Amino acid sequence: MKRRDFFRKTSIAAAGLSISPSLFASGEDISTAWTDNTLKKEAKNIIFLVSDGMSAGTLTLADFYMRNTFNKHSVWVENYKNGNFRRAMMDTASANSLVTDSAAGGSAWGGGVRVPNNALNVGANGEHYTPILQKFKKEGKKVGCVTTVAITHATPASFCVNNISRSNQDEIAEQYLKLRFDVMLGGGDKYFSRDNNLYQRFLNAGFDVVKTKNDLQNTIDSDQPLLGVFAHDDLPYAIDHAHHEKWKKEIPTLAEMTSTAIDKLKNNPDGFVLQVEGGKVDWAAHANDAAGLIFDQLAFDEAVKVAMDFAIEDKNTLVIVTTDHGNANPGLFAGKNVNHNFSRFQRMKKSNTLVIEEMKTCINPSQVIELIEQTQDYVITAQEAKALFSHIDRLSENELEDYYKLPFEKLAQIQKQYTNVGFGDMDHSADFVECSAYGPGSELLPPFILNTFLHNMMLEACGVKI
């Protein structure tokens, strides 16, 4: 066949194709073709950890940082290396798109069915699918969620509630009160401190309500359900938290919240199910914020260690570690002095997000140069500083408060010249993602799954009728 005929015929064939509905299906799980595994031992507990928006490049960058700084792998990669983790590749599509959002991505796990983007366990025709924490609560298990964003945000909510829109976070906060889950920790004060004083209603319903790390530690011996809210919206990025004395004193890390949650849940005779989310990984990817991304992934990694330490000792706990979708496809790219440039992250003190916030107070480009040198260990050119300063200087007061108007992409492109870390985009990707499992029930995980598989896997692992 002549080359021109080949391309002509294949183009004609491609033009006649449409996207197959099977790409979005959740009823016929392609993973069943891979496995004939049967459950060897039921799990009493499940810890389900989600690094929200983690592309493969994010996992790689965090591991590179650990190897370059501490001469050891990240916890996630080390558990691949030592054989603890069973590993799968996961398709993350939603009911209406090859590229999912966090609501639909989490609902595939939470309700076991693919739903349209933006919805929480609600189908296109209004069908409600019972969220998995409600199922496990009915079975007598204690349940909870931990996150570095608002506890009402899409990923924790996907395990908990039915709602037509992830944006209805006021409603979701109200739903949590009615559900009376055992531990809910994260941010989102603005959704609980409204005129009707939702906090007081939680207190009246018998909850412990805490807002600082010290208060959280004081609840360990309490048998009451726990609501902990530690920020107006999201918690600070891990790199910023580590260099801010007040935040370190008042705001718990993801690992600390995870440890407290396990301590609160572990003595229940019927076991527990806990979702843990590194939610700011996704936010950093959206902002092309490499410093925010790497250190929040490492903070998530510390939470994985807490979970694994407990599971290894307990021997009755299934640990699942995964992500709901990729985001921004970051990577370390070739260039002069790549090793030296990447090592700059060891000396960085602030995320791009906080640097841009402080950049708003700069009165000239020279101050921008000084700010970046002091906080991120590289010296940009006068032309680069002028581009950043001019971008911010022309924004109105209202635009300065608009996340989408700020020069995140511009700063990331400049930063790449000094760190060799770049991004492919500023939004979610359709990449297949990492999924790992350890402990009783992990033998059910085949090499390739649809995201909905994990819902039934968790139920089966605990002996709950599907």
C-alpha positions as CSV (number, residue, x, y, z in Angstrom):
1,M,0.0,0.0,0.0
2,K,1.3,3.4,-0.9
3,R,2.0,5.7,2.0
4,R,-0.5,8.3,0.9
5,D,-3.2,5.6,0.5
6,F,-2.5,4.3,4.0
7,F,-3.0,7.7,5.6
8,R,-6.0,8.5,3.5
9,K,-7.8,5.2,4.4
10,T,-6.9,5.4,8.1
11,S,-8.1,9.0,8.3
12,I,-11.4,8.0,6.7
13,A,-11.8,5.2,9.1
14,A,-11.0,7.4,12.0
15,A,-13.5,10.0,10.9
16,G,-16.3,7.5,11.1
17,L,-15.6,6.6,14.7
18,S,-17.1,8.0,17.8
19,I,-16.1,7.5,21.4
20,S,-17.3,4.1,22.6
21,P,-19.7,4.2,25.6
22,S,-17.6,1.4,27.1
23,L,-14.9,4.0,27.8
24,F,-17.2,5.4,30.5
25,A,-19.0,2.2,31.6
26,S,-18.8,1.1,35.2
27,G,-21.0,-2.0,35.1
28,E,-18.7,-4.2,33.1
29,D,-15.3,-3.8,34.8
30,I,-12.4,-4.7,32.5
31,S,-10.4,-5.7,35.6
32,T,-12.3,-8.9,35.9
33,A,-10.5,-10.3,32.9
34,W,-7.2,-10.1,34.8
35,T,-7.9,-11.8,38.0
36,D,-9.2,-15.0,39.5
37,N,-8.0,-14.1,42.9
38,T,-10.1,-14.9,45.9
39,L,-10.1,-13.3,49.3
40,K,-7.7,-15.1,51.6
41,K,-8.4,-13.1,54.8
42,E,-11.0,-10.5,55.6
43,A,-9.9,-7.1,56.6
44,K,-11.2,-5.5,59.8
45,N,-10.1,-2.0,58.9
46,I,-9.5,0.0,55.8
47,I,-7.3,3.1,55.4
48,F,-7.8,4.6,51.9
49,L,-5.3,7.3,51.1
50,V,-5.7,9.7,48.2
51,S,-3.1,12.1,46.8
52,D,-5.5,14.2,44.9
53,G,-4.5,15.1,41.4
54,M,-1.2,13.2,41.5
55,S,0.3,12.6,38.1
56,A,3.1,10.1,37.9
57,G,5.5,13.0,37.6
58,T,4.5,14.2,41.0
59,L,5.4,10.9,42.6
60,T,8.7,10.9,40.8
61,L,9.6,14.4,41.8
62,A,8.9,13.7,45.5
63,D,11.0,10.5,45.3
64,F,13.8,12.4,43.6
65,Y,13.7,14.9,46.4
66,M,13.9,12.3,49.1
67,R,16.8,10.5,47.4
68,N,18.8,13.7,46.8
69,T,18.2,15.0,50.3
70,F,18.0,12.0,52.5
71,N,19.4,9.2,50.4
72,K,16.2,7.2,50.6
73,H,13.1,6.6,48.6
74,S,9.7,8.1,49.4
75,V,7.5,5.8,51.5
76,W,5.3,5.0,48.5
77,V,8.1,4.1,46.2
78,E,10.0,2.2,49.0
79,N,6.9,0.0,49.4
80,Y,7.0,-0.7,45.7
81,K,10.7,-1.6,46.0
82,N,10.4,-3.8,49.0
83,G,7.3,-5.7,47.7
84,N,4.8,-4.6,50.3
85,F,2.5,-2.9,47.8
86,R,0.5,-4.8,45.3
87,R,0.3,-2.4,42.3
88,A,-2.3,-1.6,39.6
89,M,-2.9,1.0,36.9
90,M,-6.2,2.7,37.1
91,D,-8.5,4.3,34.5
92,T,-10.1,7.4,36.1
93,A,-12.8,8.5,33.6
94,S,-16.2,9.8,34.8
95,A,-19.6,9.0,33.4
96,N,-19.5,11.9,30.9
97,S,-15.8,12.6,30.3
98,L,-12.5,10.9,29.8
99,V,-11.1,13.5,32.1
100,T,-12.7,13.3,35.5
101,D,-13.0,15.9,38.3
102,S,-12.6,15.0,41.9
103,A,-16.3,14.7,42.6
104,A,-16.9,12.1,40.0
105,G,-13.5,10.5,40.6
106,G,-14.2,10.1,44.3
107,S,-17.8,9.0,43.6
108,A,-16.5,6.0,41.5
109,W,-14.9,4.8,44.8
110,G,-17.6,6.1,47.1
111,G,-20.8,4.9,45.3
112,G,-19.2,2.3,43.0
113,V,-20.8,3.9,39.9
114,R,-19.4,6.4,37.4
115,V,-21.3,9.7,37.7
116,P,-21.1,13.0,35.7
117,N,-18.4,15.5,36.6
118,N,-19.4,17.8,39.5
119,A,-21.8,15.3,41.0
120,L,-21.4,13.4,44.3
121,N,-22.8,9.9,44.0
122,V,-25.7,11.2,41.9
123,G,-26.3,9.9,38.4
124,A,-27.2,11.8,35.3
125,N,-30.9,11.0,35.8
126,G,-30.9,11.7,39.5
127,E,-30.1,8.2,40.7
128,H,-28.6,8.1,44.2
129,Y,-25.8,5.6,45.0
130,T,-25.2,4.9,48.6
131,P,-21.8,6.2,49.7
132,I,-19.4,3.7,51.0
133,L,-18.9,5.2,54.5
134,Q,-22.7,5.0,55.0
135,K,-22.5,1.3,54.1
136,F,-19.7,0.6,56.5
137,K,-21.3,2.7,59.3
138,K,-24.4,0.5,58.9
139,E,-22.2,-2.5,59.3
140,G,-21.0,-1.2,62.7
141,K,-17.7,0.2,61.7
142,K,-16.5,3.6,62.8
143,V,-15.8,5.8,59.8
144,G,-14.1,9.1,59.1
145,C,-12.2,11.4,56.7
146,V,-9.1,13.5,57.0
147,T,-8.0,16.1,54.4
148,T,-5.8,19.2,53.9
149,V,-8.6,21.1,52.2
150,A,-12.1,21.8,53.4
151,I,-13.6,18.7,54.9
152,T,-16.7,19.4,52.8
153,H,-14.6,19.3,49.6
154,A,-15.2,16.9,46.8
155,T,-13.0,13.9,47.7
156,P,-14.0,13.5,51.4
157,A,-17.6,14.3,50.4
158,S,-17.6,11.5,47.8
159,F,-17.2,8.9,50.5
160,C,-19.9,10.4,52.6
161,V,-22.9,12.0,50.8
162,N,-25.2,12.3,47.8
163,N,-25.3,15.8,46.4
164,I,-26.1,17.1,42.9
165,S,-23.1,19.5,43.0
166,R,-19.8,19.5,44.8
167,S,-20.2,23.2,45.1
168,N,-22.9,22.9,47.7
169,Q,-20.5,22.8,50.5
170,D,-22.9,24.5,53.0
171,E,-25.3,21.7,52.4
172,I,-22.6,19.1,52.7
173,A,-21.6,20.5,56.1
174,E,-25.3,20.1,57.2
175,Q,-25.3,16.5,55.8
176,Y,-22.3,15.6,58.0
177,L,-24.2,16.6,61.1
178,K,-27.0,14.2,60.2
179,L,-24.7,11.4,59.3
180,R,-22.8,11.6,62.6
181,F,-19.6,10.1,61.3
182,D,-16.9,9.5,63.9
183,V,-14.0,11.6,62.8
184,M,-13.9,14.5,60.3
185,L,-10.7,16.6,60.2
186,G,-9.6,19.3,57.8
187,G,-10.3,22.9,56.8
188,G,-13.5,24.7,55.8
189,D,-14.4,26.9,58.8
190,K,-16.4,29.2,56.5
191,Y,-18.9,26.4,55.9
192,F,-19.5,25.7,59.6
193,S,-19.4,29.3,61.1
194,R,-22.5,30.6,59.3
195,D,-25.4,32.5,60.9
196,N,-27.2,29.4,62.1
197,N,-24.0,28.4,64.0
198,L,-23.5,24.9,62.8
199,Y,-20.6,24.4,65.2
200,Q,-23.1,24.8,68.1
201,R,-25.4,22.3,66.6
202,F,-22.5,19.8,66.3
203,L,-21.8,20.5,70.0
204,N,-25.4,20.1,70.9
205,A,-25.4,16.7,69.1
206,G,-22.6,15.4,71.3
207,F,-19.6,16.1,69.0
208,D,-16.2,17.2,70.2
209,V,-15.4,20.3,68.1
210,V,-11.8,21.5,67.9
211,K,-9.9,24.2,66.0
212,T,-6.3,23.8,67.0
213,K,-3.6,21.1,67.1
214,N,-3.5,21.2,70.9
215,D,-7.2,20.8,71.2
216,L,-7.1,17.9,68.8
217,Q,-4.5,16.1,70.9
218,N,-6.7,16.5,73.9
219,T,-9.6,14.5,72.3
220,I,-7.7,11.2,72.2
221,D,-9.5,9.8,75.2
222,S,-12.9,11.0,74.3
223,D,-15.6,8.6,73.0
224,Q,-17.5,11.4,71.3
225,P,-17.6,11.9,67.5
226,L,-15.0,14.5,66.5
227,L,-15.2,17.5,64.1
228,G,-11.8,19.3,63.7
229,V,-11.7,22.4,61.5
230,F,-8.3,24.1,61.3
231,A,-8.5,26.8,58.6
232,H,-11.0,29.2,57.0
233,D,-10.8,27.1,53.8
234,D,-7.8,25.0,52.9
235,L,-4.8,24.3,55.2
236,P,-1.5,25.9,54.3
237,Y,0.9,24.2,51.9
238,A,3.3,21.9,53.7
239,I,6.4,24.0,52.7
240,D,4.7,27.1,54.1
241,H,3.5,25.4,57.3
242,A,7.0,24.1,58.0
243,H,8.5,27.7,58.0
244,H,5.7,29.4,59.9
245,E,5.9,29.1,63.7
246,K,2.3,30.0,64.4
247,W,1.0,27.5,61.8
248,K,3.2,24.7,63.1
249,K,1.9,25.3,66.6
250,E,-1.8,25.6,65.7
251,I,-2.4,23.6,62.6
252,P,-1.8,19.8,62.5
253,T,-0.1,18.1,59.6
254,L,-1.8,15.5,57.5
255,A,0.3,12.8,59.2
256,E,-0.7,14.1,62.7
257,M,-4.4,14.2,61.8
258,T,-4.1,10.7,60.4
259,S,-2.5,9.4,63.5
260,T,-5.1,11.0,65.7
261,A,-7.9,9.6,63.5
262,I,-6.5,6.1,63.7
263,D,-6.2,6.4,67.5
264,K,-9.8,7.5,67.8
265,L,-11.1,4.7,65.6
266,K,-8.9,1.7,66.2
267,N,-10.6,0.3,69.4
268,N,-14.0,-0.3,67.8
269,P,-14.7,-4.0,68.0
270,D,-16.1,-4.0,64.4
271,G,-13.2,-2.1,63.0
272,F,-13.1,1.2,61.1
273,V,-12.8,2.8,57.6
274,L,-10.8,6.0,57.2
275,Q,-10.3,8.1,54.1
276,V,-7.1,10.3,54.1
277,E,-6.7,13.0,51.4
278,G,-3.7,15.1,50.4
279,G,-5.9,17.6,48.8
280,K,-3.4,20.4,48.3
281,V,-1.4,18.2,45.9
282,D,-4.1,18.9,43.4
283,W,-4.2,22.6,44.1
284,A,-0.5,22.9,43.7
285,A,-0.7,21.2,40.3
286,H,-3.4,23.5,39.2
287,A,-1.2,26.5,40.1
288,N,1.9,24.9,38.5
289,D,3.4,25.4,42.0
290,A,6.4,23.0,42.0
291,A,7.5,23.8,45.6
292,G,3.9,23.4,46.9
293,L,3.5,20.2,44.9
294,I,6.6,18.4,46.0
295,F,6.3,19.2,49.7
296,D,2.6,18.4,49.9
297,Q,3.3,15.1,48.2
298,L,5.9,14.4,50.8
299,A,3.4,15.4,53.6
300,F,1.0,12.9,52.1
301,D,3.9,10.4,52.1
302,E,4.2,10.9,55.8
303,A,0.6,10.0,56.2
304,V,1.1,6.9,54.2
305,K,3.9,6.0,56.7
306,V,1.5,6.5,59.6
307,A,-1.0,4.2,58.0
308,M,1.5,1.5,57.0
309,D,3.1,1.5,60.5
310,F,-0.3,0.8,62.0
311,A,-1.3,-1.8,59.4
312,I,2.0,-3.7,59.6
313,E,1.6,-4.0,63.4
314,D,-2.2,-4.5,63.3
315,K,-2.2,-7.2,60.6
316,N,-6.0,-6.7,60.0
317,T,-5.9,-3.5,58.0
318,L,-6.2,-3.0,54.2
319,V,-4.3,0.0,53.1
320,I,-5.1,1.5,49.6
321,V,-2.9,4.3,48.3
322,T,-3.9,6.0,45.0
323,T,-5.1,9.2,43.3
324,D,-8.3,10.2,41.7
325,H,-6.7,11.6,38.5
326,G,-3.6,13.2,37.1
327,N,-3.1,17.0,37.0
328,A,-0.8,19.2,35.0
329,N,1.7,16.4,34.2
330,P,4.8,17.9,36.0
331,G,8.3,16.6,35.3
332,L,12.0,17.1,35.7
333,F,13.4,18.0,32.3
334,A,16.8,17.9,30.7
335,G,19.0,21.0,30.7
336,K,22.3,22.5,31.9
337,N,23.0,21.8,35.6
338,V,19.8,19.8,36.1
339,N,21.0,18.1,39.3
340,H,22.1,21.4,40.8
341,N,19.0,23.2,39.7
342,F,16.7,20.5,41.2
343,S,18.6,20.7,44.5
344,R,17.3,24.3,44.9
345,F,14.1,22.8,46.3
346,Q,16.1,21.7,49.4
347,R,16.6,25.4,50.3
348,M,13.1,26.7,49.3
349,K,11.1,28.2,52.1
350,K,7.8,29.2,50.5
351,S,5.4,27.9,47.8
352,N,4.8,29.9,44.6
353,T,1.4,30.6,46.0
354,L,2.7,32.4,49.1
355,V,5.4,34.1,47.0
356,I,2.8,35.5,44.7
357,E,0.7,36.7,47.7
358,E,3.8,38.5,49.0
359,M,4.6,39.8,45.6
360,K,1.4,41.9,45.8
361,T,3.2,44.2,48.3
362,C,6.3,44.7,46.1
363,I,6.6,48.3,44.9
364,N,9.2,47.6,42.1
365,P,10.7,44.7,40.1
366,S,13.9,44.8,42.3
367,Q,11.8,43.8,45.3
368,V,10.5,40.9,43.3
369,I,14.0,39.7,42.6
370,E,14.9,40.0,46.3
371,L,11.7,38.2,47.4
372,I,12.3,35.2,45.1
373,E,16.0,35.0,46.0
374,Q,15.3,35.0,49.7
375,T,12.4,32.5,49.6
376,Q,13.3,30.2,46.7
377,D,17.1,30.3,46.3
378,Y,17.4,31.6,42.7
379,V,18.0,35.0,41.2
380,I,15.7,35.9,38.3
381,T,16.6,38.5,35.6
382,A,15.4,42.1,35.6
383,Q,13.3,41.3,32.6
384,E,11.6,38.3,34.3
385,A,11.0,40.4,37.4
386,K,9.4,43.2,35.3
387,A,7.1,40.7,33.7
388,L,5.9,39.4,37.1
389,F,5.6,42.9,38.6
390,S,3.8,44.3,35.6
391,H,1.3,41.4,35.6
392,I,0.3,42.1,39.2
393,D,0.6,45.9,39.0
394,R,-2.1,46.1,36.4
395,L,-4.7,44.1,38.3
396,S,-7.5,45.8,40.1
397,E,-8.1,45.2,43.8
398,N,-10.9,42.7,43.0
399,E,-8.6,41.0,40.4
400,L,-5.9,40.7,43.0
401,E,-8.2,38.4,45.0
402,D,-9.0,36.3,42.0
403,Y,-6.8,33.2,42.0
404,Y,-7.2,32.8,38.2
405,K,-5.9,36.3,37.5
406,L,-2.6,35.9,39.2
407,P,0.6,35.0,37.4
408,F,1.0,31.4,38.5
409,E,1.8,30.1,35.0
410,K,4.2,32.9,34.3
411,L,6.1,32.3,37.5
412,A,6.2,28.5,36.9
413,Q,7.7,29.1,33.4
414,I,10.3,31.4,34.8
415,Q,11.0,29.0,37.7
416,K,11.6,26.1,35.2
417,Q,14.7,27.9,33.9
418,Y,16.2,27.6,37.4
419,T,14.9,24.2,38.6
420,N,14.2,22.3,35.4
421,V,10.8,21.3,36.7
422,G,8.0,22.1,34.2
423,F,4.3,21.4,33.7
424,G,2.3,20.3,30.7
425,D,-0.9,22.2,31.6
426,M,-2.8,23.7,34.5
427,D,-5.7,21.2,34.6
428,H,-6.6,17.6,35.1
429,S,-5.4,14.9,32.8
430,A,-6.8,11.6,31.6
431,D,-3.7,9.6,32.4
432,F,-3.9,6.2,33.9
433,V,-2.8,6.5,37.6
434,E,-1.1,4.6,40.3
435,C,-3.1,2.4,42.7
436,S,-1.5,0.3,45.5
437,A,-2.7,-2.0,48.2
438,Y,-1.3,-3.7,51.3
439,G,-2.7,-6.1,53.8
440,P,-5.7,-8.4,53.9
441,G,-7.8,-7.9,50.7
442,S,-4.9,-6.5,48.7
443,E,-4.8,-9.8,46.8
444,L,-8.1,-8.8,45.1
445,L,-6.3,-6.0,43.2
446,P,-5.5,-6.9,39.6
447,P,-3.0,-5.1,37.4
448,F,-5.5,-2.9,35.6
449,I,-8.8,-1.5,37.0
450,L,-11.5,1.0,36.4
451,N,-11.8,3.4,39.3
452,T,-15.2,1.8,40.3
453,F,-13.5,-1.5,41.1
454,L,-12.2,-0.2,44.4
455,H,-15.7,0.3,45.8
456,N,-16.5,-3.4,45.5
457,M,-13.0,-4.4,46.4
458,M,-13.3,-2.6,49.8
459,L,-16.7,-4.2,50.5
460,E,-15.5,-7.7,49.6
461,A,-12.3,-7.3,51.6
462,C,-14.4,-6.7,54.7
463,G,-16.9,-9.4,54.0
464,V,-19.7,-7.0,53.3
465,K,-22.3,-8.3,50.9
466,I,-22.1,-6.3,47.6
